[in-house]
Amino acid sequence: MPVDSASHVIFRSLGLQPYQAVWEKMKRFTEQRNASSCDEVWLLQHPPVFTLGQAGKTSHLLNSEDVPVIKTDRGGQVTYHGPGQLIAYVLIDLRRRGLGVKTLVNEIEALLINLLSELGINAQRKEKAPGVYVAGKKIASLGLRVRKNCTYHGLSLNVQMDLSPFSGINVCGYEGLEVTQIGDLVAGVNEATVFERLQFHLINRLGYTSHETRKGWS
């Protein structure tokens, strides 16, 4: 039976993927999609990389050492990605879902707060500082790009990773902003469970009525 592309979302479980290659695929997907294309969410992790948003200032790169730096086209300043961090790239037709960018950001923050609450973590958002925080420390970052009324890029959630590279940047452009992760706040964190719960909250919060999960790009 054909799916209703307006209410169906495809999740892609992609494992560890290089940032540049995924970025190019996101741009290509967004450029080529049409009214019958389903929204997609790409779940993955990246090898170590610093990414600098469109308006990002190189002055926020304090010590990149051997970690590559990529100037990208998302919103926001500088952040770090590495193994043990959950990435969800949201490729959403905003007009079809009846969403504005600000509303989508608010919904993503809300679902992350709900997910963390399930784990016993009390998280909050900050006015004019997109993302999710625990006791003032950043645990999740957001950065989007809109093209043809469709989004790409998305969110990163620190699960169980080496946080030390964050000391080489002003996180998201804020001097002295500290970071935290699920594994430092609750015992026995399971990455697969966090992926599953994020998927559940995305489906429900954004109002999809059907979904499927695929391994890889096909």
N, C-alpha and C positions, 0 to 999 in steps of 0.2 A: 504494500500500500504506500503511495507517495506521501511524504511528510509535508506538513504545512511549514514552509520556510519561515513564515512570520513568527512562529511560536516554538520552533525547534532549534536546539543548539547542539553543536558538535564539539566535544572535548577531544583534544589530541594530547595523548601522553607521550612526551618526546624525550624524556631522560635528560642527559647532559648534552648541551648544544652550544656551539660557539656563538657569541653575541652577534657578530657582523652578519653571519649567514642567516640567522633568524630574522634580524632586522630587515634584510633584503626580501625575505619571503613574506614578511608582514606587509611591506610596501607593495609588493607585487600582487598579493591576495587582495588588498584594498583597492588597488587600481583596476583589477580585472573583475571584481565582484559586480553583481547586478541585482535586480529586484528579487530574483528567485534564489539567490545565494543565502544559505543558512548562516546565521551568526556562528562564530567559533571562539573557543577559549583554548589557548595553548598552554599546557602545564609542563614546566621544564625547570632545569637548573642551568646555570652558566659556569664555565671555568672562570677563574679570577679575572675581573675586569672593572675598571672605573668607567662610568659613562657620564658625559657632560651634556645637559639638556640644551635646548636651542638658545636660551638666554644665559647659559652657564658661564661663569667667570673662571678663568684658569687660576685666578688668585686663591680660589677655594681648594686647589690641589696643593697640599702642603708637602707631601712626600709620597710619590707614586712608586718609588723603588722599581722593581721589575714587573709591576702589574701594568698591562697595557691600558691606555686611555683612548676612548672612542668618543668623538663628538657626534651626537645623535640628534634626532629631530623631535624628541618628546618635549613636553613641558618640564619645568623644574631645573634645578641646579645639578650638583654632582652627587652621585651615589656609587656604592660598591655592590657588585654581584659576585657570588662565589658558591661553591658546592655547599649544600646544607641549607640553602635559602630557596624557598618556594617562589617560583615565578609564575604568574598567570597573566598572559597577554589576552586582552579582551578585544575581539574583532567584531564590533557591534554596529548594526545599522541604527543610528540614533532616531532618525525620523520614524522608522517602522516600529520601534519600541516606544515611541512617544516620550523620549528622554532628551533633556538638555545635558550639556557636559557637566555643569555644576550638580545637577540632580544625580547623574551617574556617579560622580565622585562621592557624593553624600551616601549613596546606596552601597558603594564598595566599602567605604569606611564603616558603615553600619553593620554590614555582614561580617567584616573582619572582627569588629567588637563582639558580635554575637558568637562567632567561632571561638574567640579567645575566652569568652565567658564560660563556654562549655568545658573548657580546660581548667577553669578556676582562676583565670587571669582577669583582673579588673583593668580594662583598657579604655582610653578616651581619645577623642579627637581634639584638635586645637584650631581655634579660629584663625583663618588666614595662613594656616600652615598645614597643607594637605598631608594626610597620613594618619597613623594610629600610634598612640603613645602609652607607655606604662610607667607611672610614677615619673613623668617627664622625660623618659628615655624612649627613643623611637624604635618601634618593633616592626613597623610596616611602612613602605613608601609607595607613592602613587605618581605616575607620570603618563600623560596621554597625548596623542596626536589625533587630530580630526582631519579627514580628507574625504570629500564627496559625502559629507554627513555621516561618515563612518569612522569609528575609532580604531586605533591600534596602539601598541604598547599596553601598559596596564599596571600591575601591582607586584611588589616583592614583599615577602613575609619571612623574617628571620626565624628559622626553626632550630637547627642544630649545626652551627657553622663556626669557623674561625672569625671572630669579630675584630681581630687586631688590625686588618687593613683599613678599617673605618677611621683609625687614628691618623691616617695619612691625608684626610680630607676634612673640610668643614662640612659636615653631613648636611646635605640638601641646602647648603649655603648658610648654615647657622653656626657661628663660631662657638665651640664648646658644647654643642649638642651631643649627648651620649646616645648609644644604642644598646638594645638588649635583645634577647631572643627567648623563644618558648623553652628551650632546653635548660636555660638558666633559672627559669621560674617554676617549672613543674618537673617532677621526676618521671623517667620512663617515656619521654616523648617518642612517638612513632610517626615518622615522616609520611608513611602511606595513609595513616589515619587522618592526618592533617590535610593531605591532598583530597581525600574522600569528603571530608566535612566542608572544605572550601567549595568543592563541586556542588554539594547539596545546597549550601547557602546561596551560591550564585544562581542556581536554577530557581530557587524559591523567591529570592529577593528581587530578581529581574523579571519574574513572571513567565518563564518558559513552561510549556505544558508537556514537552517531550524532549528527550535528549538521547545521545549515544556517545560512547567513548571509543576512540580509535587509537591504535598504536601507530606511531609514525605519521608520515605525511599522506599516505594513500587512503 
